[in-house]
Amino acid sequence: MGNALEIGDALLTSPQVCKITFTCLTAVGKKLMAGSVETVKKVSLELGDNAPCINFDDADIDIAVKGTVKLKDEIHVD
C-alpha cells in the first residue's frame, strides 16, 4: 500500500522481481509491459476493467455473482 507510481517503478526496476501479474485498465497494462522491458520480466495481465473474482467451495454463488456485477458497475470507467 502506498504511492502506486513509486511501488510500480520499484517492482519494474528490481532485479529480484521475475514476474508481474496485474489486473488493471488497458492503459496501465501498456505502461507495465513497457516498463518491464529493461529487466526482461514476464508479465501476465487481465485488462479491461472486468472485475475478476475468486470463489471458494463454500461461496454462495448467487451472492458472489450479484456482488461482482455490482462492483463492476461501480468501477467501470469509459
Gaussian input, Z-matrix of N, CA and C with variables (Angstrom, degrees):
# hf/3-21g

backbone

0 1
 N
 C     1     B1
 C     2     B2     1     A1
 N     3     B3     2     A2     1     D1
 C     4     B4     3     A3     2     D2
 C     5     B5     4     A4     3     D3
 N     6     B6     5     A5     4     D4
 C     7     B7     6     A6     5     D5
 C     8     B8     7     A7     6     D6
 N     9     B9     8     A8     7     D7
 C    10    B10     9     A9     8     D8
 C    11    B11    10    A10     9     D9
 N    12    B12    11    A11    10    D10
 C    13    B13    12    A12    11    D11
 C    14    B14    13    A13    12    D12
 N    15    B15    14    A14    13    D13
 C    16    B16    15    A15    14    D14
 C    17    B17    16    A16    15    D15
 N    18    B18    17    A17    16    D16
 C    19    B19    18    A18    17    D17
 C    20    B20    19    A19    18    D18
 N    21    B21    20    A20    19    D19
 C    22    B22    21    A21    20    D20
 C    23    B23    22    A22    21    D21
 N    24    B24    23    A23    22    D22
 C    25    B25    24    A24    23    D23
 C    26    B26    25    A25    24    D24
 N    27    B27    26    A26    25    D25
 C    28    B28    27    A27    26    D26
 C    29    B29    28    A28    27    D27
 N    30    B30    29    A29    28    D28
 C    31    B31    30    A30    29    D29
 C    32    B32    31    A31    30    D30
 N    33    B33    32    A32    31    D31
 C    34    B34    33    A33    32    D32
 C    35    B35    34    A34    33    D33
 N    36    B36    35    A35    34    D34
 C    37    B37    36    A36    35    D35
 C    38    B38    37    A37    36    D36
 N    39    B39    38    A38    37    D37
 C    40    B40    39    A39    38    D38
 C    41    B41    40    A40    39    D39
 N    42    B42    41    A41    40    D40
 C    43    B43    42    A42    41    D41
 C    44    B44    43    A43    42    D42
 N    45    B45    44    A44    43    D43
 C    46    B46    45    A45    44    D44
 C    47    B47    46    A46    45    D45
 N    48    B48    47    A47    46    D46
 C    49    B49    48    A48    47    D47
 C    50    B50    49    A49    48    D48
 N    51    B51    50    A50    49    D49
 C    52    B52    51    A51    50    D50
 C    53    B53    52    A52    51    D51
 N    54    B54    53    A53    52    D52
 C    55    B55    54    A54    53    D53
 C    56    B56    55    A55    54    D54
 N    57    B57    56    A56    55    D55
 C    58    B58    57    A57    56    D56
 C    59    B59    58    A58    57    D57
 N    60    B60    59    A59    58    D58
 C    61    B61    60    A60    59    D59
 C    62    B62    61    A61    60    D60
 N    63    B63    62    A62    61    D61
 C    64    B64    63    A63    62    D62
 C    65    B65    64    A64    63    D63
 N    66    B66    65    A65    64    D64
 C    67    B67    66    A66    65    D65
 C    68    B68    67    A67    66    D66
 N    69    B69    68    A68    67    D67
 C    70    B70    69    A69    68    D68
 C    71    B71    70    A70    69    D69
 N    72    B72    71    A71    70    D70
 C    73    B73    72    A72    71    D71
 C    74    B74    73    A73    72    D72
 N    75    B75    74    A74    73    D73
 C    76    B76    75    A75    74    D74
 C    77    B77    76    A76    75    D75
 N    78    B78    77    A77    76    D76
 C    79    B79    78    A78    77    D77
 C    80    B80    79    A79    78    D78
 N    81    B81    80    A80    79    D79
 C    82    B82    81    A81    80    D80
 C    83    B83    82    A82    81    D81
 N    84    B84    83    A83    82    D82
 C    85    B85    84    A84    83    D83
 C    86    B86    85    A85    84    D84
 N    87    B87    86    A86    85    D85
 C    88    B88    87    A87    86    D86
 C    89    B89    88    A88    87    D87
 N    90    B90    89    A89    88    D88
 C    91    B91    90    A90    89    D89
 C    92    B92    91    A91    90    D90
 N    93    B93    92    A92    91    D91
 C    94    B94    93    A93    92    D92
 C    95    B95    94    A94    93    D93
 N    96    B96    95    A95    94    D94
 C    97    B97    96    A96    95    D95
 C    98    B98    97    A97    96    D96
 N    99    B99    98    A98    97    D97
 C   100   B100    99    A99    98    D98
 C   101   B101   100   A100    99    D99
 N   102   B102   101   A101   100   D100
 C   103   B103   102   A102   101   D101
 C   104   B104   103   A103   102   D102
 N   105   B105   104   A104   103   D103
 C   106   B106   105   A105   104   D104
 C   107   B107   106   A106   105   D105
 N   108   B108   107   A107   106   D106
 C   109   B109   108   A108   107   D107
 C   110   B110   109   A109   108   D108
 N   111   B111   110   A110   109   D109
 C   112   B112   111   A111   110   D110
 C   113   B113   112   A112   111   D111
 N   114   B114   113   A113   112   D112
 C   115   B115   114   A114   113   D113
 C   116   B116   115   A115   114   D114
 N   117   B117   116   A116   115   D115
 C   118   B118   117   A117   116   D116
 C   119   B119   118   A118   117   D117
 N   120   B120   119   A119   118   D118
 C   121   B121   120   A120   119   D119
 C   122   B122   121   A121   120   D120
 N   123   B123   122   A122   121   D121
 C   124   B124   123   A123   122   D122
 C   125   B125   124   A124   123   D123
 N   126   B126   125   A125   124   D124
 C   127   B127   126   A126   125   D125
 C   128   B128   127   A127   126   D126
 N   129   B129   128   A128   127   D127
 C   130   B130   129   A129   128   D128
 C   131   B131   130   A130   129   D129
 N   132   B132   131   A131   130   D130
 C   133   B133   132   A132   131   D131
 C   134   B134   133   A133   132   D132
 N   135   B135   134   A134   133   D133
 C   136   B136   135   A135   134   D134
 C   137   B137   136   A136   135   D135
 N   138   B138   137   A137   136   D136
 C   139   B139   138   A138   137   D137
 C   140   B140   139   A139   138   D138
 N   141   B141   140   A140   139   D139
 C   142   B142   141   A141   140   D140
 C   143   B143   142   A142   141   D141
 N   144   B144   143   A143   142   D142
 C   145   B145   144   A144   143   D143
 C   146   B146   145   A145   144   D144
 N   147   B147   146   A146   145   D145
 C   148   B148   147   A147   146   D146
 C   149   B149   148   A148   147   D147
 N   150   B150   149   A149   148   D148
 C   151   B151   150   A150   149   D149
 C   152   B152   151   A151   150   D150
 N   153   B153   152   A152   151   D151
 C   154   B154   153   A153   152   D152
 C   155   B155   154   A154   153   D153
 N   156   B156   155   A155   154   D154
 C   157   B157   156   A156   155   D155
 C   158   B158   157   A157   156   D156
 N   159   B159   158   A158   157   D157
 C   160   B160   159   A159   158   D158
 C   161   B161   160   A160   159   D159
 N   162   B162   161   A161   160   D160
 C   163   B163   162   A162   161   D161
 C   164   B164   163   A163   162   D162
 N   165   B165   164   A164   163   D163
 C   166   B166   165   A165   164   D164
 C   167   B167   166   A166   165   D165
 N   168   B168   167   A167   166   D166
 C   169   B169   168   A168   167   D167
 C   170   B170   169   A169   168   D168
 N   171   B171   170   A170   169   D169
 C   172   B172   171   A171   170   D170
 C   173   B173   172   A172   171   D171
 N   174   B174   173   A173   172   D172
 C   175   B175   174   A174   173   D173
 C   176   B176   175   A175   174   D174
 N   177   B177   176   A176   175   D175
 C   178   B178   177   A177   176   D176
 C   179   B179   178   A178   177   D177
 N   180   B180   179   A179   178   D178
 C   181   B181   180   A180   179   D179
 C   182   B182   181   A181   180   D180
 N   183   B183   182   A182   181   D181
 C   184   B184   183   A183   182   D182
 C   185   B185   184   A184   183   D183
 N   186   B186   185   A185   184   D184
 C   187   B187   186   A186   185   D185
 C   188   B188   187   A187   186   D186
 N   189   B189   188   A188   187   D187
 C   190   B190   189   A189   188   D188
 C   191   B191   190   A190   189   D189
 N   192   B192   191   A191   190   D190
 C   193   B193   192   A192   191   D191
 C   194   B194   193   A193   192   D192
 N   195   B195   194   A194   193   D193
 C   196   B196   195   A195   194   D194
 C   197   B197   196   A196   195   D195
 N   198   B198   197   A197   196   D196
 C   199   B199   198   A198   197   D197
 C   200   B200   199   A199   198   D198
 N   201   B201   200   A200   199   D199
 C   202   B202   201   A201   200   D200
 C   203   B203   202   A202   201   D201
 N   204   B204   203   A203   202   D202
 C   205   B205   204   A204   203   D203
 C   206   B206   205   A205   204   D204
 N   207   B207   206   A206   205   D205
 C   208   B208   207   A207   206   D206
 C   209   B209   208   A208   207   D207
 N   210   B210   209   A209   208   D208
 C   211   B211   210   A210   209   D209
 C   212   B212   211   A211   210   D210
 N   213   B213   212   A212   211   D211
 C   214   B214   213   A213   212   D212
 C   215   B215   214   A214   213   D213
 N   216   B216   215   A215   214   D214
 C   217   B217   216   A216   215   D215
 C   218   B218   217   A217   216   D216
 N   219   B219   218   A218   217   D217
 C   220   B220   219   A219   218   D218
 C   221   B221   220   A220   219   D219
 N   222   B222   221   A221   220   D220
 C   223   B223   222   A222   221   D221
 C   224   B224   223   A223   222   D222
 N   225   B225   224   A224   223   D223
 C   226   B226   225   A225   224   D224
 C   227   B227   226   A226   225   D225
 N   228   B228   227   A227   226   D226
 C   229   B229   228   A228   227   D227
 C   230   B230   229   A229   228   D228
 N   231   B231   230   A230   229   D229
 C   232   B232   231   A231   230   D230
 C   233   B233   232   A232   231   D231

   B1=1.4413
   B2=1.5227
   B3=1.2972
   B4=1.4517
   B5=1.5155
   B6=1.3053
   B7=1.4530
   B8=1.5329
   B9=1.3377
   B10=1.4644
   B11=1.5218
   B12=1.3251
   B13=1.4681
   B14=1.5206
   B15=1.3217
   B16=1.4674
   B17=1.5242
   B18=1.3110
   B19=1.4664
   B20=1.5228
   B21=1.3261
   B22=1.4611
   B23=1.5131
   B24=1.3171
   B25=1.4698
   B26=1.5264
   B27=1.3264
   B28=1.4705
   B29=1.5242
   B30=1.3203
   B31=1.4673
   B32=1.5200
   B33=1.3320
   B34=1.4590
   B35=1.5189
   B36=1.3242
   B37=1.4662
   B38=1.5264
   B39=1.3142
   B40=1.4628
   B41=1.5255
   B42=1.3374
   B43=1.4618
   B44=1.5361
   B45=1.3379
   B46=1.4626
   B47=1.5241
   B48=1.3197
   B49=1.4606
   B50=1.5268
   B51=1.3522
   B52=1.4721
   B53=1.5192
   B54=1.3339
   B55=1.4634
   B56=1.5206
   B57=1.3226
   B58=1.4575
   B59=1.5234
   B60=1.3159
   B61=1.4573
   B62=1.5167
   B63=1.3327
   B64=1.4496
   B65=1.5199
   B66=1.3038
   B67=1.4597
   B68=1.5184
   B69=1.3249
   B70=1.4634
   B71=1.5158
   B72=1.3103
   B73=1.4530
   B74=1.5275
   B75=1.3115
   B76=1.4634
   B77=1.5308
   B78=1.3139
   B79=1.4680
   B80=1.5222
   B81=1.3254
   B82=1.4712
   B83=1.5274
   B84=1.3238
   B85=1.4654
   B86=1.5150
   B87=1.3225
   B88=1.4661
   B89=1.5228
   B90=1.3249
   B91=1.4739
   B92=1.5286
   B93=1.3264
   B94=1.4618
   B95=1.5294
   B96=1.3184
   B97=1.4655
   B98=1.5284
   B99=1.3171
   B100=1.4673
   B101=1.5241
   B102=1.3277
   B103=1.4558
   B104=1.5073
   B105=1.3370
   B106=1.4634
   B107=1.5255
   B108=1.3178
   B109=1.4598
   B110=1.5325
   B111=1.3143
   B112=1.4696
   B113=1.5237
   B114=1.3216
   B115=1.4729
   B116=1.5337
   B117=1.3202
   B118=1.4712
   B119=1.5300
   B120=1.3194
   B121=1.4557
   B122=1.5263
   B123=1.3224
   B124=1.4575
   B125=1.5257
   B126=1.3344
   B127=1.4558
   B128=1.5258
   B129=1.3318
   B130=1.4599
   B131=1.5222
   B132=1.3228
   B133=1.4594
   B134=1.5210
   B135=1.3165
   B136=1.4675
   B137=1.5118
   B138=1.3234
   B139=1.4570
   B140=1.5182
   B141=1.3021
   B142=1.4477
   B143=1.5104
   B144=1.3135
   B145=1.4575
   B146=1.5210
   B147=1.3406
   B148=1.4646
   B149=1.5154
   B150=1.3146
   B151=1.4634
   B152=1.5281
   B153=1.3327
   B154=1.4638
   B155=1.5239
   B156=1.3164
   B157=1.4588
   B158=1.5251
   B159=1.3063
   B160=1.4630
   B161=1.5137
   B162=1.3313
   B163=1.4552
   B164=1.5223
   B165=1.3151
   B166=1.4550
   B167=1.5245
   B168=1.3298
   B169=1.4647
   B170=1.5211
   B171=1.3175
   B172=1.4625
   B173=1.5299
   B174=1.3358
   B175=1.4687
   B176=1.5203
   B177=1.3172
   B178=1.4592
   B179=1.5264
   B180=1.3262
   B181=1.4632
   B182=1.5305
   B183=1.3355
   B184=1.4670
   B185=1.5251
   B186=1.3147
   B187=1.4690
   B188=1.5372
   B189=1.3331
   B190=1.4668
   B191=1.5258
   B192=1.3156
   B193=1.4662
   B194=1.5244
   B195=1.3363
   B196=1.4652
   B197=1.5335
   B198=1.3323
   B199=1.4622
   B200=1.5177
   B201=1.3265
   B202=1.4671
   B203=1.5205
   B204=1.3288
   B205=1.4684
   B206=1.5266
   B207=1.3274
   B208=1.4592
   B209=1.5272
   B210=1.3364
   B211=1.4598
   B212=1.5171
   B213=1.3172
   B214=1.4653
   B215=1.5209
   B216=1.3239
   B217=1.4659
   B218=1.5241
   B219=1.3265
   B220=1.4627
   B221=1.5143
   B222=1.3509
   B223=1.4670
   B224=1.5189
   B225=1.3186
   B226=1.4665
   B227=1.5248
   B228=1.3277
   B229=1.4708
   B230=1.5163
   B231=1.3240
   B232=1.4774
   B233=1.4960
   A1=107.96
   A2=114.81
   A3=118.34
   A4=110.97
   A5=116.27
   A6=122.73
   A7=109.33
   A8=116.26
   A9=121.27
   A10=112.98
   A11=116.88
   A12=119.26
   A13=111.91
   A14=117.48
   A15=120.83
   A16=111.04
   A17=116.47
   A18=120.36
   A19=110.08
   A20=116.16
   A21=120.09
   A22=112.56
   A23=116.54
   A24=120.10
   A25=111.46
   A26=117.11
   A27=120.72
   A28=110.45
   A29=117.38
   A30=120.66
   A31=111.50
   A32=116.26
   A33=120.10
   A34=112.86
   A35=117.71
   A36=120.13
   A37=113.74
   A38=118.02
   A39=120.93
   A40=111.66
   A41=117.03
   A42=119.88
   A43=111.82
   A44=117.24
   A45=120.92
   A46=112.89
   A47=117.46
   A48=121.82
   A49=107.79
   A50=116.08
   A51=120.99
   A52=112.99
   A53=116.32
   A54=119.69
   A55=110.06
   A56=115.01
   A57=121.62
   A58=107.34
   A59=116.10
   A60=121.28
   A61=107.34
   A62=115.83
   A63=118.46
   A64=110.02
   A65=116.20
   A66=123.26
   A67=106.58
   A68=116.25
   A69=118.24
   A70=111.24
   A71=114.32
   A72=120.69
   A73=109.62
   A74=116.59
   A75=121.49
   A76=111.93
   A77=118.20
   A78=121.10
   A79=111.13
   A80=117.18
   A81=120.95
   A82=109.41
   A83=116.85
   A84=120.69
   A85=112.90
   A86=116.11
   A87=120.43
   A88=111.15
   A89=116.20
   A90=120.07
   A91=110.48
   A92=117.35
   A93=120.26
   A94=110.90
   A95=116.83
   A96=119.60
   A97=110.89
   A98=116.37
   A99=120.41
   A100=110.78
   A101=117.01
   A102=121.09
   A103=114.54
   A104=116.93
   A105=120.13
   A106=112.92
   A107=116.95
   A108=121.48
   A109=112.53
   A110=117.88
   A111=121.29
   A112=113.07
   A113=116.99
   A114=119.92
   A115=111.73
   A116=116.96
   A117=124.94
   A118=111.23
   A119=115.66
   A120=121.18
   A121=110.37
   A122=115.49
   A123=120.15
   A124=106.53
   A125=115.75
   A126=120.61
   A127=108.99
   A128=116.88
   A129=122.62
   A130=107.18
   A131=115.66
   A132=119.88
   A133=110.96
   A134=115.89
   A135=122.92
   A136=103.60
   A137=115.85
   A138=120.36
   A139=111.67
   A140=115.84
   A141=120.84
   A142=115.94
   A143=118.06
   A144=118.93
   A145=111.58
   A146=117.21
   A147=121.20
   A148=115.24
   A149=119.85
   A150=123.60
   A151=112.49
   A152=118.46
   A153=119.69
   A154=110.87
   A155=115.66
   A156=120.03
   A157=109.27
   A158=115.56
   A159=122.63
   A160=107.26
   A161=116.86
   A162=121.97
   A163=108.92
   A164=115.78
   A165=121.07
   A166=110.23
   A167=116.28
   A168=122.19
   A169=113.60
   A170=117.30
   A171=120.17
   A172=113.51
   A173=117.30
   A174=120.76
   A175=111.08
   A176=115.36
   A177=121.73
   A178=105.34
   A179=116.88
   A180=121.79
   A181=112.00
   A182=117.71
   A183=119.68
   A184=111.07
   A185=117.06
   A186=121.13
   A187=110.29
   A188=116.42
   A189=120.18
   A190=111.35
   A191=117.15
   A192=120.87
   A193=110.15
   A194=116.91
   A195=120.17
   A196=111.04
   A197=116.86
   A198=120.63
   A199=112.53
   A200=116.50
   A201=120.55
   A202=110.87
   A203=116.74
   A204=120.52
   A205=110.18
   A206=116.90
   A207=120.04
   A208=110.86
   A209=116.97
   A210=121.01
   A211=110.77
   A212=116.77
   A213=120.21
   A214=110.74
   A215=116.77
   A216=120.26
   A217=111.97
   A218=116.92
   A219=121.37
   A220=113.21
   A221=117.38
   A222=119.59
   A223=113.10
   A224=118.16
   A225=120.73
   A226=110.64
   A227=114.78
   A228=121.48
   A229=107.68
   A230=116.62
   A231=120.16
   A232=111.21
   D1=137.95
   D2=179.79
   D3=151.28
   D4=-153.47
   D5=-178.40
   D6=-71.74
   D7=114.62
   D8=-174.90
   D9=-59.76
   D10=-40.58
   D11=-179.59
   D12=-65.91
   D13=-42.83
   D14=179.10
   D15=-65.83
   D16=-44.15
   D17=-179.76
   D18=-64.85
   D19=-45.33
   D20=179.32
   D21=-60.33
   D22=-45.31
   D23=178.02
   D24=-61.88
   D25=-40.41
   D26=179.69
   D27=-63.79
   D28=-42.34
   D29=179.29
   D30=-67.69
   D31=-41.90
   D32=-177.94
   D33=-67.81
   D34=-34.85
   D35=-175.65
   D36=-93.01
   D37=-13.14
   D38=-177.44
   D39=-71.15
   D40=129.71
   D41=175.42
   D42=-73.58
   D43=-12.68
   D44=178.98
   D45=-81.38
   D46=-18.57
   D47=-179.90
   D48=-92.30
   D49=120.06
   D50=-176.52
   D51=-96.70
   D52=-25.89
   D53=-176.26
   D54=-148.25
   D55=144.91
   D56=175.78
   D57=-120.51
   D58=129.83
   D59=173.30
   D60=-126.97
   D61=135.91
   D62=-169.85
   D63=-154.60
   D64=147.45
   D65=171.22
   D66=-110.07
   D67=121.28
   D68=-173.58
   D69=-163.93
   D70=177.35
   D71=173.42
   D72=-71.21
   D73=155.18
   D74=-177.65
   D75=-56.51
   D76=-40.64
   D77=-179.17
   D78=-61.47
   D79=-39.95
   D80=178.07
   D81=-68.86
   D82=-41.19
   D83=177.96
   D84=-58.32
   D85=-40.21
   D86=177.42
   D87=-61.69
   D88=-41.11
   D89=179.23
   D90=-66.78
   D91=-40.46
   D92=178.78
   D93=-64.84
   D94=-42.74
   D95=178.69
   D96=-63.32
   D97=-44.50
   D98=179.96
   D99=-63.64
   D100=-40.06
   D101=-179.21
   D102=-72.27
   D103=-18.86
   D104=-178.27
   D105=-87.06
   D106=-5.89
   D107=-175.58
   D108=-64.85
   D109=-44.71
   D110=-175.20
   D111=-60.49
   D112=-35.66
   D113=-178.68
   D114=-104.16
   D115=7.82
   D116=176.67
   D117=49.09
   D118=58.50
   D119=178.60
   D120=-89.67
   D121=148.66
   D122=169.26
   D123=-74.85
   D124=144.71
   D125=-178.10
   D126=-134.41
   D127=129.28
   D128=172.99
   D129=-123.18
   D130=123.55
   D131=-175.18
   D132=-128.43
   D133=141.67
   D134=168.30
   D135=-111.87
   D136=110.97
   D137=-172.77
   D138=-111.90
   D139=158.12
   D140=170.31
   D141=104.48
   D142=14.55
   D143=172.79
   D144=62.13
   D145=48.18
   D146=-174.59
   D147=-95.01
   D148=2.92
   D149=176.74
   D150=52.50
   D151=60.49
   D152=179.49
   D153=-68.94
   D154=155.78
   D155=176.85
   D156=-150.33
   D157=159.93
   D158=176.15
   D159=-115.69
   D160=128.75
   D161=177.70
   D162=-113.38
   D163=127.80
   D164=178.83
   D165=-88.72
   D166=169.49
   D167=-176.12
   D168=-54.37
   D169=-33.61
   D170=-176.76
   D171=-91.12
   D172=10.84
   D173=-178.46
   D174=-72.76
   D175=146.17
   D176=169.64
   D177=-86.89
   D178=105.17
   D179=-171.79
   D180=-60.79
   D181=-39.13
   D182=179.34
   D183=-60.56
   D184=-44.58
   D185=178.75
   D186=-66.68
   D187=-40.92
   D188=-179.44
   D189=-62.54
   D190=-42.47
   D191=179.96
   D192=-65.48
   D193=-46.73
   D194=179.39
   D195=-60.14
   D196=-42.28
   D197=179.71
   D198=-66.07
   D199=-39.43
   D200=179.70
   D201=-66.35
   D202=-44.08
   D203=178.93
   D204=-63.38
   D205=-42.81
   D206=178.70
   D207=-61.82
   D208=-44.66
   D209=179.16
   D210=-61.77
   D211=-44.32
   D212=179.28
   D213=-58.93
   D214=-43.09
   D215=177.76
   D216=-62.24
   D217=-36.68
   D218=-177.93
   D219=-73.62
   D220=-32.11
   D221=-175.76
   D222=-101.26
   D223=-1.47
   D224=-177.42
   D225=-60.06
   D226=131.45
   D227=178.55
   D228=-122.63
   D229=125.87
   D230=178.47
   D231=-84.33

